[in-house]
Structure formats: structure tokens, C-alpha cells
Amino acid sequence: MKRLILMRHAKSDWSDLTASDHERTLNARGRTSADALGNWLRAQSITPDHVLCSDAARTCETLARLSLGDVATTTTRALYLAEPDVMLSKLRACEEDCILLIAHNPGCGMLAEMLLNNPPTHPAFYSYPTGATLIADFEITSWREVRIGTGITTGFVVPRDLIE
């Protein structure tokens, strides 16, 4: 059994018009959201064995604010605004049982839709807003075996569910 935690970064800050897209950090709401997502993961007793993270400032800050402790992490430019096939390729190269992948839309939302055999009924699933987090299990022994439409949804949350 393998588990994927697929997270879109938290809300980013658009106030610095000189910052490039890659350099944008989280705004106050994003920081609160990332903290809440980390609390939610811990409350669910979900701890990744490895993290795959885009190297954009907002994804790295989201990861840091999750406060997951000392988890092996691969931060890569390849996940910055990546298409689903790139994300899937990175996932298939993993060996650990539970992977947290933090990246961007539209790739995250598209990958979530592609991987699941039972999409959640949550009204925000198909828009995959900032901070959206999917937990999906796969009945496989190696990530190389992961196939489209085989993921079993075991959780889905957006920050609004946790904060308001």
C-alpha cells in the first residue's frame, strides 16, 4: 500500500509587484492556512516518509509551516508549474510508502482528478484551491506501478474547512 498527500501551496502574496512569480511568498492567510494544514495532518496521524516540493518560495514556505519535523525532502525546479505527467514521473521515482507532493495548479488539480477512481464529493475538489490537500491510497507495492484511475480517496480538505 502506498499513500500520496497531494497539496497545492497555500495562498501567496501578490503585494510585491517586483517579485517574480517564482519568488512570491505566502500572505498572512496563506501562513495561517499552512499552519492549519499541518495541524490537520498531525491530527490524522499522517506523516510523510518523503516530500517532493517545487522550489518556488510559496511551496517551500508552505512546507516549512506544516511543521512536519525531520522528513526527507526533495526540492526541485521540475515541479514548479509542472504538468501532471512530470509530477507523476517524480512520484514514480520514489521508494517510500507515504509521499507528500507540494506543487501548483493547474497541475495539482489535474493530477488529483486523473489518479482517483472515486473523486471526493467536496465542492472545492474540481477547482483545487490554494491549500487543497488530497490523501489517496494505492494498492501497489512500488510507485512505479501507480496508474491513472486507481487511487482511493481517504481524505480531502481545503483550509477554509479548518479555519472558519
Secondary structure as GFF3:
##gff-version 3
##sequence-region A 1 164
A	DSSP	beta_strand	2	8	.	.	.	ID=ss1
A	DSSP	three_ten_helix	21	23	.	.	.	ID=ss2
A	DSSP	alpha_helix	28	43	.	.	.	ID=ss3
A	DSSP	beta_strand	50	54	.	.	.	ID=ss4
A	DSSP	alpha_helix	57	66	.	.	.	ID=ss5
A	DSSP	beta_strand	72	76	.	.	.	ID=ss6
A	DSSP	three_ten_helix	77	79	.	.	.	ID=ss7
A	DSSP	alpha_helix	84	92	.	.	.	ID=ss8
A	DSSP	beta_strand	98	103	.	.	.	ID=ss9
A	DSSP	alpha_helix	107	115	.	.	.	ID=ss10
A	DSSP	beta_strand	133	138	.	.	.	ID=ss11
A	DSSP	three_ten_helix	143	145	.	.	.	ID=ss12
A	DSSP	beta_strand	152	157	.	.	.	ID=ss13
A	DSSP	alpha_helix	159	163	.	.	.	ID=ss14
###
